[in-house]
Amino acid sequence: MTDLAHWLPPAAKRIEELTGLHFSETRYPELAQHLSAYARATRAEVVPAVRELVEGRSGHAELNALIEHVTVGETFFYRDHALMESLSSALLPELIEKRRADQKPLRIWSAGCCTGEEPYTLAILLRRLSHMTSGMEVEILATDINEVFLERAQKARYRSWSFRGTPEWLDRWFEDVGNARRPVAIVREQVRFLQHNLVLDPYPYGPWDLIICRNVLMYLSMKATVQVGKSFRQVLRRDGYLVVAPAESVTGATHPFKLVRRGPSQMYRRATALPRPSRRSTPPRTSKSKRPTQPQPQPPPPPPPAPDPLAVAAERADSGHLDQASALCSEALSRAPMEPRAHFLAAVIARELGDCEGALASLRSAIYLDPDFAMAHLVNAQLLLDLGHGQRAAKHLTRAQRLLGRAEPNAPVSEADGATARELLAVVAAMSNRATKRV
C-alpha cells in the first residue's frame, strides 16, 4: 500500500503513544504535511518512513526528527503579562517566604519550555527578587521533548520576534551578540535544560514548588492529559502550584487540583483531602452507686435546613470526589430539571470523568435553558476543540465573545470561579486562534 492516506490513522495512533500529541481525523491533512517534512529531513520516501514509524522500526535519530516536525514552537519572553505580574508580585514572594521559613530549596520546573524564553523569564523575575532569595538555593529546570528547541534554548540567541510586547525594564537583563540578543550570564546560569518526554519518561522529583506547563496540554489526548496531570501532582510539593494556559484544565478524579487566584491570575493547587468525620465519642458510664438524675425534657431543636444538593455537588467536585458529585448533581436535577446551572455542573463533572459526549449533552441543555450562559458556550467550545471540531467550536466562541463583551470588564462571570469578563475574553481569543487552526 503506497498511499499516504492509508497510513495516517496508524501514524496518528503511534505518535500519540510516543508523545501524547493528538491528531484527530480533521487534522489528518496537517499530519500529512508534518510526515512529508519528516521524510524529507531523514532523506527517505514518505510512505516507507511512515511505515517504519508505525511498525516501531524507527531509530532514535528518526524519532527526534519526527518530534521536531510535529511539535509547536511558538513562544516569547514575558508571555501573558497578567500571569507574570501574579508571579512577581504574589506567588513567587509567597513561595520564597515559605521555603526560607522551612530552610528548603525553591524549585521551579518549566515543562514544555520550547526555545527557552519562559524559563529565562522566570530567572529574571527571581533576580528581581534577589533581596528575598539571598542565601537561598534556587533551581529552575526547563524541559522539552524537542531536542532542536533545547539546543536553541541553550545557545540563547534571540531575535526581535521573541521580545514582542515585553516591558522596557526587561532590556537590562539582555546583551547584544551580533544581530541577536541573549540573557546576561547570571540569568543563563540559573536555568538547567533537559530533554524530557511528559508521556514516557520518569518525572524529575523536586519536589517542585511551581510547575509551569503552558500551551502543551491543549495538544495532548485526553488520556495523556490525565496521565500528565496525575504525574505533576505526584511531584508537586503539598503547598505547590501548577500553572497551565487559560484554555487548559487539569482538574479530575485521578489528580485533584483546586483552582485558586494569586494576584490577577488563576492557577492550580493540590486539592486537600476533606477530613474524615470524627467518631462519635462513647458516653461516660454512670456510677452504680448513684442513681442517674433524670434529664429535664427539652423541646426538640428545629430541623436544620436541608443542604442544597447543587452546592454540595460543586464542593465535592472541587475536592476531586467526582462520583459523589455526579450523584448529588443528579439529585439536584431531579428537583430542578430546568436549572441551567445544574446542567452546567453536570457537564463539568462528566468532562472530568472522561465522558465528553455526556458533557456535550448537558451543555446543550444548559444553553437551551439559558442561551446567554457565557461559560456554557466557552466550555462547550473547549470540548469541541479537544474533539477536533474547530468549526463548531468557533460558533460557541463567537457567542461567548459577544456575551462577555457586553459584561462589565472587571466583574466576575457566573460559574467562572471568580474570573472576570476581561480575563475570559483573553481565554476566548486564545481558543479562537486554536479553533482557526483546526477548521
VENGIGI-V758373 format. One record per residue. RES is the residue in one small letter. PHI is phi as a letter, one per 40 degrees, with the letter a starting at -180 (none if undefined). PSI is psi as a letter, one per 40 degrees, with the letter a starting at -180 (999 if undefined). OMEGA is omega in whole degrees, 0 to 359 (999 if undefined). Layout:
res={RES RES}
phi={PHI PHI}
psi={PSI PSI}
omega={OMEGA OMEGA}
This chain:
res={m t d l a h w l p p a a k r i e e l t g l h f s e t r y p e l a q h l s a y a r a t r a e v v p a v r e l v e g r s g h a e l n a l i e h v t v g e t f f y r d h a l m e s l s s a l l p e l i e k r r a d q k p l r i w s a g c c t g e e p y t l a i l l r r l s h m t s g m e v e i l a t d i n e v f l e r a q k a r y r s w s f r g t p e w l d r w f e d v g n a r r p v a i v r e q v r f l q h n l v l d p y p y g p w d l i i c r n v l m y l s m k a t v q v g k s f r q v l r r d g y l v v a p a e s v t g a t h p f k l v r r g p s q m y r r a t a l p r p s r r s t p p r t s k s k r p t q p q p q p p p p p p p a p d p l a v a a e r a d s g h l d q a s a l c s e a l s r a p m e p r a h f l a a v i a r e l g d c e g a l a s l r s a i y l d p d f a m a h l v n a q l l l d l g h g q r a a k h l t r a q r l l g r a e p n a p v s e a d g a t a r e l l a v v a a m s n r a t k r v}
phi={none b c c d c c c d c c c c c c c c c b g c b b c d c b c d c c c c c c c c c c c c c f b c c c d c c c c c c c g b c c c c c c c c c d d c b c c b c a a c f c g d c c c c c c c c b c c d c c c c c c c c c f b c c b b b c c g c f c h c c c c c c c c d c c c b c c c c d g c c b b b b b b a c c c c d c c c c c c f b b c c c c b c g c c c c c d c c b b c b g c b b a c c d c c c c c b b b a c a b c c b c c c c c c c c c a b b b b f b c c c c c c c c c c c c c c c d c c b c c d b c b b b b c d c b a b c i c c a c b b c b b b g c b b a b b d c c c c c c c c c c c c c c c c c c c b c c c c c c c b c c c c c c c c c c d c c c c c c c c c c g c c c c c c c c c c c c c c c b c c c c c c c c c d c c c c c c c g c c c c c c c c c c c c c c c a c c c c c c c c c d c c c c c c c g c c c c c d c c c c c c c c c c c c c c d c c c c d g b f g c c c c c c c c c d c c c c c c c c c b c}
psi={h e h d d d e d d d d d d d d d d d e e h h h i d e e d d d d d d d d d d d d d d e f i i d d d d d d d d d e f e i a d d d d d d d d d e e i h f h i i i f h g d d d d d d d d d c d d d d d d d d d d d e f i i h h h h h h f e b e e d d d d d d d d d d d e f d d d e h e i h h h h h h i i e h d d d d d d d d d f h i i d d e e h e i i d e d d e e i i h g b e i i i i i d d d d e e h h i h h h h e d d i i h h h c i h d h h h g h f d d e e i i d d d d d d d d d d d d d e h i d f i i h h i i d e i i e i i d e g h i h h i h h a e i i i i i h h i i i i i h i i h i h i i i h h d e h h h i h i h h i i h i i h i i h i h d d d d d d d d d d e e g d d d d d d d d d d d d d d g e e h d d d d d d d d d d d d d e e g d d d d d d d d d d d d d d g e f g d d d d d d d d d d d d d e e g d d d d d d d d d d d d d d d d e i h d e h i i h f e f e i i d d d d d d d d d d d d d d d d d e 999}
omega={185 182 181 182 179 186 183 179 179 177 178 179 182 178 178 178 185 188 187 181 185 174 177 183 181 180 180 176 176 180 179 177 178 183 177 178 178 180 178 181 181 178 182 171 191 184 176 180 180 178 177 178 183 183 176 183 179 179 182 181 180 179 177 177 177 181 179 186 182 179 184 185 183 177 177 182 175 181 183 183 181 179 180 177 178 181 187 185 187 192 182 175 178 181 178 180 180 182 175 181 181 174 177 180 172 185 182 181 172 185 187 190 179 185 167 183 181 181 177 175 179 179 179 179 180 176 178 177 185 176 178 186 182 179 180 171 181 180 171 176 179 183 173 179 188 182 181 177 182 177 178 180 181 173 173 175 187 177 187 182 179 183 182 177 182 178 184 184 181 186 185 181 180 177 181 175 185 178 179 177 178 176 179 189 184 175 182 183 182 189 175 183 183 173 183 177 185 183 188 188 171 183 177 184 181 351 189 175 182 173 177 181 186 176 175 185 182 180 184 173 178 180 181 179 178 181 181 179 179 181 176 183 182 183 179 177 184 178 182 184 174 179 173 179 182 183 183 181 177 178 180 186 185 180 188 172 178 179 181 179 174 185 182 185 176 179 184 175 179 178 179 178 178 180 177 178 181 178 180 182 179 181 181 178 179 180 180 184 180 176 179 178 180 179 177 179 179 178 181 178 178 180 178 179 180 179 178 183 181 179 179 178 179 179 178 178 179 182 178 180 192 178 176 180 180 179 179 178 176 177 179 180 177 178 184 184 181 181 183 180 180 177 179 179 177 179 180 180 180 180 182 176 178 180 184 180 176 178 179 179 179 178 176 178 180 181 176 181 180 182 181 181 188 183 177 176 183 179 177 179 181 178 181 176 179 181 177 182 185 183 178 179 182 180 180 177 177 179 179 180 179 182 180 178 179 183 174 189 185 180 177 181 181 177 182 177 175 179 181 178 179 180 182 176 176 177 180 180 180 180 179 176 179 180 181 180 185 179 999}
